[in-house]
Amino acid sequence: MKTLVDFCLMTGRRVSRWVNRLLRRLAHKDQLWITFSIGVPLLARIKLAYIIVLDAAAEKTA
């Protein structure tokens, strides 16, 4: 059981580091926008957006 827990912790740390590196590369001006859009021509359009502010100073003032 301890081996499984150790494996999950190490894998989680690796994934977390990989995601953080990816976010740093994608971020422009300390913001990352992720947008997902689905549309049917002439009828409807659904757009979901998620904005991440990566600036530590901006997070403290907000």
MOPAC internal coordinates of N, CA, C and O (Angstrom, degrees):
PM7 1SCF
backbone

  N    0.0000 0     0.00 0     0.00 0    0    0    0
  C    1.4496 1     0.00 0     0.00 0    1    0    0
  C    1.5281 1   110.94 1     0.00 0    2    1    0
  O    1.2310 1   120.58 1   138.93 1    3    2    1
  N    1.3221 1   116.49 1   -41.07 1    3    2    1
  C    1.4631 1   120.45 1   179.12 1    5    3    2
  C    1.5278 1   110.67 1   -62.38 1    6    5    3
  O    1.2310 1   120.52 1   142.62 1    7    6    5
  N    1.3301 1   116.61 1   -37.38 1    7    6    5
  C    1.4659 1   120.35 1   178.65 1    9    7    6
  C    1.5246 1   110.72 1   -62.53 1   10    9    7
  O    1.2310 1   120.21 1   138.24 1   11   10    9
  N    1.3238 1   117.21 1   -41.76 1   11   10    9
  C    1.4605 1   121.00 1   178.62 1   13   11   10
  C    1.5225 1   111.25 1   -64.13 1   14   13   11
  O    1.2310 1   120.23 1   136.89 1   15   14   13
  N    1.3185 1   117.16 1   -43.11 1   15   14   13
  C    1.4659 1   121.27 1   179.28 1   17   15   14
  C    1.5222 1   110.33 1   -64.11 1   18   17   15
  O    1.2310 1   119.94 1   136.54 1   19   18   17
  N    1.3347 1   117.73 1   -43.46 1   19   18   17
  C    1.4659 1   121.10 1   177.98 1   21   19   18
  C    1.5250 1   111.01 1   -61.57 1   22   21   19
  O    1.2310 1   120.25 1   137.55 1   23   22   21
  N    1.3348 1   117.12 1   -42.45 1   23   22   21
  C    1.4647 1   121.14 1   179.10 1   25   23   22
  C    1.5249 1   110.59 1   -61.80 1   26   25   23
  O    1.2310 1   120.22 1   134.34 1   27   26   25
  N    1.3373 1   117.18 1   -45.66 1   27   26   25
  C    1.4696 1   120.96 1  -179.21 1   29   27   26
  C    1.5233 1   111.33 1   -63.65 1   30   29   27
  O    1.2310 1   120.18 1   139.64 1   31   30   29
  N    1.3330 1   117.25 1   -40.36 1   31   30   29
  C    1.4694 1   120.32 1   178.54 1   33   31   30
  C    1.5271 1   111.30 1   -64.59 1   34   33   31
  O    1.2310 1   120.31 1   135.05 1   35   34   33
  N    1.3322 1   117.01 1   -44.95 1   35   34   33
  C    1.4661 1   119.78 1  -179.80 1   37   35   34
  C    1.5189 1   111.11 1   -65.34 1   38   37   35
  O    1.2310 1   120.25 1   137.88 1   39   38   37
  N    1.3327 1   117.13 1   -42.12 1   39   38   37
  C    1.4580 1   120.63 1   179.83 1   41   39   38
  C    1.5251 1   110.47 1   -64.56 1   42   41   39
  O    1.2310 1   120.22 1   138.80 1   43   42   41
  N    1.3285 1   117.18 1   -41.20 1   43   42   41
  C    1.4644 1   120.75 1   177.95 1   45   43   42
  C    1.5099 1   111.94 1   -61.92 1   46   45   43
  O    1.2310 1   120.31 1   139.90 1   47   46   45
  N    1.3217 1   117.00 1   -40.10 1   47   46   45
  C    1.4661 1   120.28 1   178.24 1   49   47   46
  C    1.5191 1   110.92 1   -65.75 1   50   49   47
  O    1.2310 1   120.30 1   138.59 1   51   50   49
  N    1.3227 1   117.03 1   -41.41 1   51   50   49
  C    1.4726 1   120.16 1   178.88 1   53   51   50
  C    1.5171 1   111.25 1   -62.95 1   54   53   51
  O    1.2310 1   120.79 1   134.49 1   55   54   53
  N    1.3220 1   116.09 1   -45.51 1   55   54   53
  C    1.4658 1   120.04 1   179.79 1   57   55   54
  C    1.5224 1   110.03 1   -63.07 1   58   57   55
  O    1.2310 1   120.34 1   138.25 1   59   58   57
  N    1.3236 1   116.95 1   -41.75 1   59   58   57
  C    1.4663 1   121.08 1   179.38 1   61   59   58
  C    1.5225 1   111.26 1   -61.90 1   62   61   59
  O    1.2310 1   120.25 1   135.07 1   63   62   61
  N    1.3283 1   117.12 1   -44.93 1   63   62   61
  C    1.4724 1   119.90 1   177.72 1   65   63   62
  C    1.5133 1   111.43 1   -62.93 1   66   65   63
  O    1.2310 1   120.04 1   139.12 1   67   66   65
  N    1.3310 1   117.53 1   -40.88 1   67   66   65
  C    1.4646 1   121.81 1  -179.49 1   69   67   66
  C    1.5264 1   110.30 1   -63.97 1   70   69   67
  O    1.2310 1   120.18 1   136.04 1   71   70   69
  N    1.3306 1   117.26 1   -43.96 1   71   70   69
  C    1.4625 1   120.72 1   179.38 1   73   71   70
  C    1.5279 1   110.63 1   -65.02 1   74   73   71
  O    1.2310 1   120.10 1   138.68 1   75   74   73
  N    1.3318 1   117.41 1   -41.32 1   75   74   73
  C    1.4641 1   120.23 1   178.75 1   77   75   74
  C    1.5193 1   111.28 1   -62.82 1   78   77   75
  O    1.2310 1   119.73 1   138.44 1   79   78   77
  N    1.3200 1   118.11 1   -41.56 1   79   78   77
  C    1.4743 1   120.20 1   176.98 1   81   79   78
  C    1.5171 1   110.98 1   -63.89 1   82   81   79
  O    1.2310 1   120.42 1   138.55 1   83   82   81
  N    1.3077 1   116.81 1   -41.45 1   83   82   81
  C    1.4585 1   120.94 1   179.34 1   85   83   82
  C    1.5215 1   110.88 1   -63.47 1   86   85   83
  O    1.2310 1   120.05 1   136.62 1   87   86   85
  N    1.3256 1   117.50 1   -43.38 1   87   86   85
  C    1.4630 1   120.69 1   178.93 1   89   87   86
  C    1.5156 1   111.83 1   -63.87 1   90   89   87
  O    1.2310 1   119.95 1   140.85 1   91   90   89
  N    1.3277 1   117.69 1   -39.15 1   91   90   89
  C    1.4689 1   119.62 1   178.53 1   93   91   90
  C    1.5185 1   111.35 1   -63.50 1   94   93   91
  O    1.2310 1   119.97 1   142.58 1   95   94   93
  N    1.3328 1   117.66 1   -37.42 1   95   94   93
  C    1.4652 1   120.04 1   179.43 1   97   95   94
  C    1.5260 1   111.84 1   -70.64 1   98   97   95
  O    1.2310 1   120.31 1   145.57 1   99   98   97
  N    1.3205 1   117.01 1   -34.43 1   99   98   97
  C    1.4600 1   120.54 1  -175.92 1  101   99   98
  C    1.5236 1   113.58 1   -83.80 1  102  101   99
  O    1.2310 1   120.45 1   160.73 1  103  102  101
  N    1.3011 1   116.75 1   -19.27 1  103  102  101
  C    1.4614 1   120.26 1  -173.01 1  105  103  102
  C    1.5283 1   111.23 1   -74.82 1  106  105  103
  O    1.2310 1   121.13 1   -44.09 1  107  106  105
  N    1.3230 1   115.44 1   135.91 1  107  106  105
  C    1.4574 1   123.30 1   174.22 1  109  107  106
  C    1.5173 1   107.59 1  -121.68 1  110  109  107
  O    1.2310 1   120.42 1   -51.99 1  111  110  109
  N    1.3132 1   116.81 1   128.01 1  111  110  109
  C    1.4661 1   121.81 1   178.49 1  113  111  110
  C    1.5246 1   111.52 1    56.33 1  114  113  111
  O    1.2310 1   120.46 1  -140.62 1  115  114  113
  N    1.2959 1   116.72 1    39.38 1  115  114  113
  C    1.4587 1   124.27 1   176.74 1  117  115  114
  C    1.5268 1   113.85 1    60.08 1  118  117  115
  O    1.2310 1   120.19 1  -153.35 1  119  118  117
  N    1.3170 1   117.24 1    26.65 1  119  118  117
  C    1.4548 1   121.49 1   174.62 1  121  119  118
  C    1.5162 1   109.20 1  -136.02 1  122  121  119
  O    1.2310 1   121.17 1   -35.55 1  123  122  121
  N    1.3080 1   115.38 1   144.45 1  123  122  121
  C    1.4548 1   121.20 1   175.75 1  125  123  122
  C    1.5234 1   107.71 1  -126.75 1  126  125  123
  O    1.2310 1   120.41 1   -54.64 1  127  126  125
  N    1.3104 1   116.82 1   125.36 1  127  126  125
  C    1.4516 1   122.51 1   179.23 1  129  127  126
  C    1.5240 1   108.25 1  -108.90 1  130  129  127
  O    1.2310 1   120.73 1   -51.77 1  131  130  129
  N    1.3068 1   116.21 1   128.23 1  131  130  129
  C    1.4594 1   121.48 1   174.16 1  133  131  130
  C    1.5264 1   105.86 1  -119.60 1  134  133  131
  O    1.2310 1   120.54 1   -57.58 1  135  134  133
  N    1.3283 1   116.57 1   122.42 1  135  134  133
  C    1.4577 1   120.93 1  -175.86 1  137  135  134
  C    1.5249 1   109.67 1  -127.54 1  138  137  135
  O    1.2310 1   121.24 1   -43.00 1  139  138  137
  N    1.3105 1   115.24 1   137.00 1  139  138  137
  C    1.4599 1   122.53 1   176.81 1  141  139  138
  C    1.5196 1   107.23 1  -127.02 1  142  141  139
  O    1.2310 1   120.55 1   -53.37 1  143  142  141
  N    1.3246 1   116.56 1   126.63 1  143  142  141
  C    1.4607 1   119.32 1  -175.07 1  145  143  142
  C    1.5264 1   110.32 1  -132.51 1  146  145  143
  O    1.2310 1   121.10 1   -43.74 1  147  146  145
  N    1.3266 1   115.50 1   136.26 1  147  146  145
  C    1.4652 1   122.47 1   175.65 1  149  147  146
  C    1.5234 1   106.79 1  -128.88 1  150  149  147
  O    1.2310 1   120.88 1   -46.24 1  151  150  149
  N    1.3107 1   115.92 1   133.76 1  151  150  149
  C    1.4566 1   117.68 1  -179.02 1  153  151  150
  C    1.5139 1   113.23 1  -144.04 1  154  153  151
  O    1.2310 1   121.49 1   -30.77 1  155  154  153
  N    1.3204 1   114.75 1   149.23 1  155  154  153
  C    1.4487 1   122.91 1   171.78 1  157  155  154
  C    1.5202 1   105.14 1  -115.09 1  158  157  155
  O    1.2310 1   119.75 1   -60.36 1  159  158  157
  N    1.3224 1   118.09 1   119.64 1  159  158  157
  C    1.4582 1   120.14 1  -175.35 1  161  159  158
  C    1.5296 1   112.86 1   -52.94 1  162  161  159
  O    1.2310 1   121.32 1   -48.22 1  163  162  161
  N    1.3101 1   115.08 1   131.78 1  163  162  161
  C    1.4635 1   125.75 1   177.32 1  165  163  162
  C    1.5263 1   114.91 1    68.50 1  166  165  163
  O    1.2310 1   118.93 1   176.58 1  167  166  165
  N    1.3202 1   119.65 1    -3.42 1  167  166  165
  C    1.4603 1   120.03 1  -178.36 1  169  167  166
  C    1.5227 1   113.36 1  -113.84 1  170  169  167
  O    1.2310 1   120.43 1   121.27 1  171  170  169
  N    1.3039 1   116.78 1   -58.73 1  171  170  169
  C    1.4615 1   118.60 1  -173.96 1  173  171  170
  C    1.5272 1   110.34 1  -152.26 1  174  173  171
  O    1.2310 1   122.21 1   -21.43 1  175  174  173
  N    1.3025 1   113.37 1   158.57 1  175  174  173
  C    1.4589 1   120.37 1   176.56 1  177  175  174
  C    1.5272 1   108.16 1  -147.48 1  178  177  175
  O    1.2310 1   120.44 1   -51.76 1  179  178  177
  N    1.3071 1   116.76 1   128.24 1  179  178  177
  C    1.4561 1   122.31 1   178.21 1  181  179  178
  C    1.5220 1   107.53 1  -116.43 1  182  181  179
  O    1.2310 1   121.18 1   -51.69 1  183  182  181
  N    1.3205 1   115.35 1   128.31 1  183  182  181
  C    1.4534 1   120.33 1  -177.58 1  185  183  182
  C    1.5208 1   108.91 1  -131.75 1  186  185  183
  O    1.2310 1   120.44 1   -56.32 1  187  186  185
  N    1.3170 1   116.77 1   123.68 1  187  186  185
  C    1.4514 1   122.88 1   176.77 1  189  187  186
  C    1.5230 1   108.30 1  -112.15 1  190  189  187
  O    1.2310 1   120.56 1   -49.79 1  191  190  189
  N    1.3166 1   116.54 1   130.21 1  191  190  189
  C    1.4615 1   120.87 1  -179.46 1  193  191  190
  C    1.5177 1   109.31 1  -129.25 1  194  193  191
  O    1.2310 1   120.96 1   -36.36 1  195  194  193
  N    1.3141 1   115.76 1   143.64 1  195  194  193
  C    1.4560 1   122.55 1   177.81 1  197  195  194
  C    1.5219 1   107.30 1  -133.19 1  198  197  195
  O    1.2310 1   120.55 1   -55.81 1  199  198  197
  N    1.3317 1   116.55 1   124.19 1  199  198  197
  C    1.4594 1   121.45 1  -177.81 1  201  199  198
  C    1.5203 1   108.45 1  -113.20 1  202  201  199
  O    1.2310 1   121.16 1   -50.36 1  203  202  201
  N    1.3271 1   115.38 1   129.64 1  203  202  201
  C    1.4612 1   121.46 1   178.10 1  205  203  202
  C    1.5226 1   107.89 1  -114.02 1  206  205  203
  O    1.2310 1   120.23 1   -55.55 1  207  206  205
  N    1.3307 1   117.17 1   124.45 1  207  206  205
  C    1.4601 1   122.20 1   175.85 1  209  207  206
  C    1.5166 1   107.11 1   -95.53 1  210  209  207
  O    1.2310 1   120.53 1   -59.49 1  211  210  209
  N    1.3317 1   116.59 1   120.51 1  211  210  209
  C    1.4504 1   121.32 1  -175.10 1  213  211  210
  C    1.5217 1   113.45 1   -99.23 1  214  213  211
  O    1.2310 1   120.21 1   178.61 1  215  214  213
  N    1.3206 1   117.21 1    -1.39 1  215  214  213
  C    1.4580 1   120.98 1  -178.13 1  217  215  214
  C    1.5271 1   109.96 1   -82.05 1  218  217  215
  O    1.2310 1   119.10 1   -58.56 1  219  218  217
  N    1.3056 1   119.33 1   121.44 1  219  218  217
  C    1.4582 1   123.15 1  -178.07 1  221  219  218
  C    1.5260 1   110.91 1   -64.89 1  222  221  219
  O    1.2310 1   119.38 1   142.72 1  223  222  221
  N    1.3181 1   118.79 1   -37.28 1  223  222  221
  C    1.4694 1   122.26 1  -179.49 1  225  223  222
  C    1.5379 1   109.96 1   -65.48 1  226  225  223
  O    1.2310 1   119.88 1   140.90 1  227  226  225
  N    1.3127 1   117.83 1   -39.10 1  227  226  225
  C    1.4529 1   120.81 1   179.86 1  229  227  226
  C    1.5201 1   111.09 1   -68.41 1  230  229  227
  O    1.2310 1   119.93 1   146.59 1  231  230  229
  N    1.3246 1   117.74 1   -33.41 1  231  230  229
  C    1.4530 1   120.38 1   179.26 1  233  231  230
  C    1.5295 1   111.00 1   -69.89 1  234  233  231
  O    1.2310 1   119.87 1   146.40 1  235  234  233
  N    1.3165 1   117.84 1   -33.60 1  235  234  233
  C    1.4611 1   120.83 1  -178.93 1  237  235  234
  C    1.5296 1   111.28 1   -71.31 1  238  237  235
  O    1.2310 1   119.87 1   145.44 1  239  238  237
  N    1.3413 1   117.86 1   -34.56 1  239  238  237
  C    1.4517 1   120.75 1  -178.20 1  241  239  238
  C    1.5175 1   111.97 1   -81.15 1  242  241  239
  O    1.2310 1   120.14 1   156.81 1  243  242  241
  N    1.3137 1   117.34 1   -23.19 1  243  242  241
  C    1.4834 1   120.70 1  -177.24 1  245  243  242
  C    1.4927 1   112.13 1   -79.66 1  246  245  243
  O    1.2310 1   120.10 1   180.00 1  247  246  245

